[in-house]
């Protein structure tokens, strides 16, 4: 064999053997990782999961005697809150003369990623923990601290780009005057320790003024921007960040509708919500439109009617006797003002017959009635920051037929906001499809919920048109433009007592009206609440008319 060829083959063989030996060495090293390194890696992985109990379990006995699992958790959580930390990523380990070096990256909301290392002291393959190990880069005896600087608060603008409110947090102004004041809301430092902690975790000073009502509350996260400041370890600056203001936030608010909502409320105590009848985008808000749930009275009969129609208990032409009252559990439940009421199901809805709908609720049953209310959005987060949920008790907590009858006419323990009732009207207008109200223009919304079938929604629309054409809500008429609506006059006393179910106007009743228009091509859904202001048909319906007219007359 040629000697040169032999030498080349020999070199190739030796190189291959060397590669195998190198790989075997790597495998041997991996398989013989020290117990100390394994402890450090386990500590890092537990830290990533925020499993502070597992971290405490890896400490030496003396370290465990110095700190409890709860104290350890508090120390790490405090460090993360101070740094505005969102996530921990533990990296490589390396054995040193002083223990194990663990690379750590902390993703923060204000300062971005902070990379560093922990020198973990090891005794008998366990971690001899000390307080400075709560954050990479801290030395013994140093504490982590942060100073904060808030950016300028962003302007809030209407759907057409016009300004609703602008200026610094200390001097916000609105060019809309009273209409702006109704919807903008106010700013103040957080009122509770929980709110202060949450604000500090976002990187702000806990005394920073935040939105506590109106659009300022709903859009707090969008308009506040990102704070800046310094992160320090003792006297050393670890990292700095400049405050970053947010861009102007474009909302779904329609200035014309907002002005009409304000004019319709006319300084009275109550709330009005107006939303797009197709998309549920919020067009205008005033007063306690989403912040103070109240008994909804007979507007809840939309839900009772839907449940009864779905269960095929009634049809449009089902006849009911003409009565002044119904008796449930031995109690007489009167119609408003003791009037005689009955006829077809459509007619009893138009005239809001308690004598029909209270017993009908009993026939529907608590489970089906509550389930239908929840399809409409009760007992759920409304989806807007600061908005209170509309509620009713669970089915197994409705104790009697009398309470069930009261629930079916929106009394008892039922509570709702104008925003919820506007959503109910929007659901009917959309053929039984409920969409979540939204305030930010272009924001991705939740998937719509099928509440009821299109045929039932069309029948509900026919019934609501009857309310306005010839029933209790004629004061909302925009003839020849069609309006579909429902009145409510909610008693504010205990409606399970014999004398408290009837709808009588006065200072002890809340006036309600919810509606949408135009019927043929719905544009706007509205709900009006006037607290202790008489009957829904007399005071709330005319207010709703003002808002609907502003939307459909353009």
MIKEGU-946579 format. One line per field, with one value per residue (C-alpha): x negated, y, z negated. Coordinates in steps of 0.25 Angstrom, whole numbers, plus 2048, in hexadecimal, padded with zeros to 3 digits. Layout:
<rs>
px	[X; ...]
py	[Y; ...]
pz	[Z; ...]
</rs>
This chain:
<rs>
px	[800; 7FB; 7F5; 7FC; 80A; 807; 803; 810; 819; 811; 814; 823; 824; 81D; 826; 832; 82D; 82B; 839; 83F; 836; 83A; 849; 848; 841; 84D; 856; 84E; 84E; 85D; 860; 857; 85C; 85A; 865; 862; 864; 871; 876; 873; 87A; 886; 886; 886; 892; 89A; 898; 89D; 8AA; 8AA; 8AB; 8A5; 8A8; 89F; 894; 895; 894; 886; 880; 877; 87D; 876; 87C; 88A; 889; 886; 892; 8A0; 8A6; 8AF; 8A4; 89C; 8A8; 8AA; 89C; 89C; 8AA; 8A5; 899; 8A1; 8AB; 8A0; 899; 8A7; 8A3; 8AC; 8A4; 897; 88E; 883; 877; 86A; 863; 854; 84D; 843; 83B; 846; 851; 85A; 85C; 86A; 86D; 87B; 883; 88E; 898; 89E; 8A9; 8A1; 893; 893; 88B; 881; 876; 86D; 868; 86A; 85E; 865; 85D; 85E; 85D; 85E; 865; 86F; 871; 86C; 876; 874; 87E; 876; 879; 887; 881; 875; 86B; 86E; 862; 863; 86A; 870; 87F; 886; 88E; 894; 897; 8A3; 8A6; 8B4; 8B5; 8BF; 8CD; 8D2; 8DE; 8EB; 8F2; 900; 902; 901; 8F3; 8F8; 8F3; 8FB; 8F1; 8E2; 8D8; 8CF; 8D5; 8D5; 8DD; 8E6; 8EF; 8FA; 8FF; 90D; 911; 91C; 91D; 90E; 90F; 91A; 911; 903; 903; 8F9; 8EB; 8E6; 8DB; 8DF; 8E9; 8E5; 8D8; 8DB; 8DC; 8CF; 8C8; 8CD; 8C9; 8BB; 8BA; 8BC; 8B0; 8B8; 8B6; 8C2; 8C7; 8C8; 8D6; 8DE; 8EB; 8F6; 902; 907; 8FE; 8F2; 8F5; 8F9; 8EC; 8E2; 8D9; 8D9; 8D7; 8CE; 8C2; 8B5; 8AE; 89F; 895; 889; 887; 87C; 875; 871; 86A; 867; 870; 873; 87B; 883; 88F; 895; 8A5; 8AC; 8B9; 8C4; 8CA; 8D8; 8E2; 8EE; 8FB; 908; 90F; 918; 918; 926; 92B; 923; 929; 937; 935; 930; 93C; 946; 941; 942; 93B; 944; 93E; 93E; 936; 937; 930; 930; 92A; 929; 935; 92C; 91E; 921; 916; 919; 91E; 922; 922; 927; 929; 929; 92A; 921; 91D; 929; 933; 941; 94E; 952; 961; 969; 95E; 95A; 966; 95E; 956; 963; 96A; 95D; 95D; 96C; 96B; 95F; 966; 972; 97B; 981; 983; 986; 995; 996; 9A2; 9A1; 9AD; 9AF; 9AC; 9A7; 99E; 998; 997; 98A; 987; 994; 98F; 996; 98D; 994; 992; 98D; 998; 9A1; 9A5; 9AC; 9A2; 9A2; 9A5; 99A; 98C; 988; 992; 98E; 980; 984; 98C; 981; 98B; 985; 992; 98C; 97D; 97B; 983; 97C; 96F; 973; 977; 96A; 963; 957; 94C; 951; 953; 946; 93F; 946; 942; 933; 934; 938; 92C; 930; 926; 91B; 90F; 915; 907; 904; 8FB; 903; 910; 918; 91F; 92E; 933; 93E; 93D; 939; 945; 944; 943; 951; 959; 967; 971; 974; 965; 965; 971; 96A; 95E; 965; 96A; 95D; 95F; 95A; 94B; 949; 93F; 93B; 934; 939; 92D; 932; 940; 93B; 934; 941; 947; 93B; 93D; 94B; 947; 93C; 946; 942; 933; 92D; 91F; 917; 917; 90A; 904; 8F7; 8F8; 8F3; 8F0; 8F2; 8FF; 904; 90B; 91A; 924; 930; 93B; 947; 94B; 94E; 95D; 95F; 957; 960; 96C; 966; 964; 972; 976; 96D; 972; 980; 97B; 978; 983; 98F; 989; 982; 977; 97E; 976; 96A; 971; 96A; 975; 974; 966; 968; 963; 963; 962; 966; 96A; 967; 96B; 963; 968; 95D; 963; 964; 96C; 96F; 978; 987; 988; 97B; 97B; 985; 97E; 983; 97C; 976; 969; 968; 966; 95B; 95F; 959; 95A; 952; 954; 94E; 951; 953; 95A; 958; 949; 945; 93A; 93A; 93E; 941; 944; 949; 949; 94F; 94E; 95A; 960; 96E; 973; 96A; 974; 976; 968; 95E; 964; 964; 955; 952; 95A; 950; 944; 94A; 94F; 941; 93B; 946; 949; 93B]
py	[800; 80E; 814; 821; 81A; 812; 81F; 826; 81A; 819; 828; 827; 81B; 823; 82F; 826; 820; 82D; 832; 826; 828; 837; 833; 829; 833; 83D; 831; 82D; 83C; 83D; 830; 834; 842; 846; 845; 854; 858; 850; 857; 864; 860; 85B; 868; 870; 868; 86A; 879; 879; 873; 87C; 86F; 875; 868; 860; 86B; 86A; 85B; 85C; 865; 860; 85D; 86A; 873; 86C; 870; 87E; 880; 879; 875; 881; 88B; 886; 887; 895; 899; 894; 89A; 8A8; 8A8; 8A5; 8B0; 8BA; 8B6; 8B5; 8A7; 89F; 892; 88B; 883; 87B; 877; 870; 86C; 86B; 866; 870; 870; 878; 86F; 86E; 87A; 87B; 884; 88B; 894; 89C; 8A1; 8AE; 8B7; 8C4; 8C1; 8B6; 8A9; 8AA; 8A0; 89C; 890; 88B; 885; 87A; 875; 866; 85D; 84E; 850; 859; 869; 871; 87C; 88B; 896; 89D; 891; 896; 89D; 89C; 8A7; 8A9; 8A9; 8A5; 8AF; 8B6; 8B8; 8BA; 8C7; 8CF; 8DE; 8E0; 8EB; 8EB; 8F0; 8FA; 8F4; 8F1; 8F9; 8F1; 8F4; 8F1; 8E7; 8F3; 8F7; 903; 905; 900; 903; 907; 90D; 909; 900; 90D; 915; 90D; 915; 912; 91B; 914; 91B; 914; 908; 906; 907; 8FC; 8F2; 8F5; 8F2; 8F6; 8F3; 8F0; 8E8; 8D9; 8D8; 8CA; 8C3; 8B8; 8C3; 8CA; 8BD; 8BA; 8C9; 8C7; 8BA; 8C1; 8CA; 8D6; 8DD; 8D8; 8E6; 8E9; 8EE; 8E3; 8E3; 8E0; 8E2; 8E4; 8E3; 8E6; 8D9; 8D0; 8D5; 8D6; 8CC; 8D2; 8E0; 8DF; 8DC; 8D5; 8DB; 8DD; 8DE; 8D8; 8CA; 8CA; 8C0; 8C8; 8D4; 8CE; 8D1; 8C3; 8C9; 8D5; 8D7; 8E4; 8E5; 8E2; 8E9; 8E1; 8E6; 8EC; 8E2; 8E2; 8DD; 8D9; 8E5; 8ED; 8FC; 8FF; 8F3; 8F6; 904; 8FE; 8F5; 900; 909; 8FD; 8FA; 909; 909; 8FF; 8F3; 8E7; 8E2; 8E0; 8D7; 8D8; 8CD; 8C9; 8C0; 8B8; 8B7; 8BB; 8C6; 8D0; 8DD; 8E5; 8E4; 8ED; 8EC; 8DE; 8D7; 8CB; 8CD; 8CC; 8C0; 8C2; 8BA; 8BA; 8B8; 8B3; 8B5; 8A7; 8A2; 8A1; 896; 88F; 890; 88A; 87E; 87C; 87C; 873; 869; 86A; 86D; 879; 87E; 88C; 889; 882; 888; 88C; 890; 89E; 8A0; 8AB; 8A1; 893; 88B; 884; 87D; 884; 892; 89B; 8A1; 8AD; 8B4; 8C2; 8CB; 8BE; 8BF; 8B3; 8AC; 8A0; 89C; 896; 894; 8A0; 8A9; 8A5; 8A8; 8B6; 8B9; 8B3; 8AA; 8A5; 89C; 894; 895; 892; 884; 882; 883; 878; 86F; 872; 86E; 873; 86C; 86F; 87E; 880; 879; 882; 88E; 889; 888; 896; 89A; 89A; 894; 897; 8A1; 8AC; 8AD; 8BC; 8C0; 8C5; 8C0; 8B9; 8AC; 8AA; 89F; 896; 88A; 87C; 873; 86B; 878; 87D; 878; 878; 879; 887; 88B; 885; 88D; 89A; 896; 894; 8A2; 8A8; 8AA; 8A2; 8A1; 8A4; 8B0; 8B6; 8C1; 8CA; 8C4; 8B6; 8BA; 8C1; 8B4; 8AC; 8B6; 8B4; 8A5; 8A5; 8AF; 8A6; 89A; 894; 895; 89D; 8A4; 8A9; 8B9; 8BF; 8CD; 8CD; 8CE; 8C2; 8BA; 8AB; 8A7; 89A; 890; 893; 88A; 884; 887; 883; 87F; 88A; 886; 888; 895; 89A; 897; 89F; 8AA; 8AA; 8AA; 8B5; 8BD; 8BB; 8C2; 8CF; 8CE; 8CC; 8C7; 8CD; 8D4; 8DD; 8E9; 8E3; 8E3; 8E9; 8E6; 8E3; 8DE; 8D1; 8CF; 8C2; 8C4; 8BF; 8C7; 8C4; 8CA; 8C3; 8C3; 8C7; 8BF; 8B0; 8AB; 89E; 8A5; 8A5; 8B4; 8B6; 8AF; 8B9; 8C4; 8D1; 8DE; 8E6; 8E9; 8DB; 8D6; 8D6; 8D9; 8D1; 8D0; 8C8; 8C9; 8C9; 8D0; 8D0; 8C3; 8C0; 8C3; 8C4; 8CE; 8D1; 8CA; 8D2; 8D0; 8DB; 8DA; 8E5; 8E2; 8E5; 8EC; 8E6; 8DC; 8D8; 8DB; 8EA; 8EE; 8E4; 8E2; 8F1; 8F1; 8E5; 8EC; 8F8; 8EF; 8E6; 8F3; 8F8; 8EB; 8E8; 8F7; 8F9]
pz	[800; 803; 7F7; 7F9; 7FA; 7ED; 7E6; 7EA; 7E6; 7D8; 7D6; 7D9; 7D0; 7C4; 7C7; 7C6; 7B9; 7B3; 7B7; 7B0; 7A4; 7A4; 7A5; 79A; 791; 793; 790; 784; 77F; 781; 77A; 76F; 76C; 75E; 753; 750; 75F; 75F; 753; 759; 766; 75E; 756; 763; 769; 75D; 75D; 76B; 767; 75A; 752; 746; 73D; 746; 745; 736; 737; 73D; 732; 727; 71A; 714; 71F; 71D; 70E; 712; 71C; 71D; 72B; 729; 726; 732; 73B; 736; 739; 747; 74A; 744; 74D; 759; 756; 754; 761; 768; 76C; 775; 777; 772; 77B; 775; 77E; 77D; 770; 76D; 761; 75B; 74F; 747; 74B; 758; 761; 767; 773; 772; 77B; 775; 77F; 779; 77E; 77C; 77E; 788; 786; 77B; 77C; 770; 768; 75A; 752; 74B; 73F; 73D; 731; 732; 73F; 73A; 73B; 730; 733; 72F; 732; 73D; 746; 749; 755; 75F; 75C; 74E; 744; 735; 72D; 739; 73B; 748; 74A; 755; 758; 762; 76B; 772; 781; 786; 786; 794; 79B; 79D; 7AA; 7B0; 7BC; 7C5; 7BF; 7B8; 7AA; 79E; 793; 793; 78A; 77E; 773; 76A; 774; 77E; 786; 790; 79B; 79B; 78E; 786; 790; 78E; 77F; 77F; 786; 783; 774; 76A; 765; 757; 74F; 74D; 741; 73D; 739; 744; 74F; 74A; 74B; 759; 75D; 757; 75F; 76C; 768; 763; 756; 74D; 74B; 75A; 75E; 766; 76D; 763; 76B; 77A; 786; 77D; 775; 781; 789; 77D; 783; 791; 78D; 782; 78A; 785; 779; 778; 76D; 766; 761; 756; 74D; 741; 746; 754; 760; 767; 772; 777; 780; 786; 784; 791; 793; 79A; 7A8; 7A8; 7A6; 7B0; 7AA; 7B0; 7AA; 7B3; 7AF; 7B4; 7AC; 7A0; 7A0; 7A1; 796; 78D; 791; 78F; 780; 77E; 771; 76A; 762; 76B; 777; 786; 78F; 79E; 7A7; 7B6; 7B8; 7C2; 7BC; 7AD; 7AE; 7A3; 7A9; 79C; 78D; 782; 773; 76D; 77A; 776; 767; 75E; 761; 75E; 75E; 76D; 76B; 777; 781; 77C; 783; 790; 789; 783; 791; 798; 78F; 790; 79F; 7A0; 797; 79F; 793; 79B; 7A9; 7AE; 7AE; 7A1; 799; 78B; 782; 77F; 770; 767; 75F; 75E; 751; 74E; 741; 73C; 73F; 749; 753; 75A; 767; 767; 761; 75F; 76E; 775; 77F; 788; 796; 7A0; 79B; 7A5; 79E; 790; 793; 799; 78C; 783; 77C; 76E; 76D; 779; 778; 769; 76A; 778; 771; 767; 773; 77A; 76D; 766; 76E; 77C; 778; 771; 77D; 787; 77F; 77F; 78E; 78F; 787; 778; 76E; 777; 778; 781; 788; 785; 77A; 76E; 773; 769; 76C; 76D; 764; 75F; 755; 75A; 75C; 750; 748; 74C; 740; 744; 74F; 74A; 74C; 759; 75E; 759; 760; 76D; 76C; 769; 75A; 74E; 74F; 75D; 760; 76D; 774; 780; 787; 785; 789; 796; 799; 798; 7A2; 7AB; 7AA; 7AF; 7BA; 7BF; 7C0; 7B3; 7B4; 7A8; 7AA; 79E; 79D; 7A1; 79F; 7A7; 7B6; 7BE; 7B2; 7B3; 7AD; 7A6; 7AF; 7B0; 7A7; 7AD; 7A3; 7AA; 7B9; 7C3; 7C4; 7B5; 7B6; 7C1; 7B8; 7AD; 7B6; 7BA; 7AB; 7A8; 7B4; 7AD; 7A0; 7A8; 7B2; 7A8; 79A; 78F; 797; 7A1; 79C; 7A3; 7B0; 7BC; 7C6; 7D2; 7CE; 7C6; 7B8; 7B0; 7A1; 793; 787; 779; 76B; 760; 752; 748; 73C; 739; 745; 73E; 735; 739; 73C; 743; 751; 758; 761; 75B; 75F; 754; 74C; 748; 756; 761; 76F; 77A; 789; 793; 7A2; 7B0; 7BD; 7C9; 7C8; 7D7; 7D7; 7C8; 7C5; 7B6; 7AA; 79D; 78F; 785; 776; 76D; 75E; 756; 762; 764; 76F; 77B; 785; 780; 77D; 783; 790; 794; 790; 799; 7A4; 7A4; 7A5; 7B0; 7B8; 7B8; 7BE; 7C9; 7CD; 7D3]
</rs>
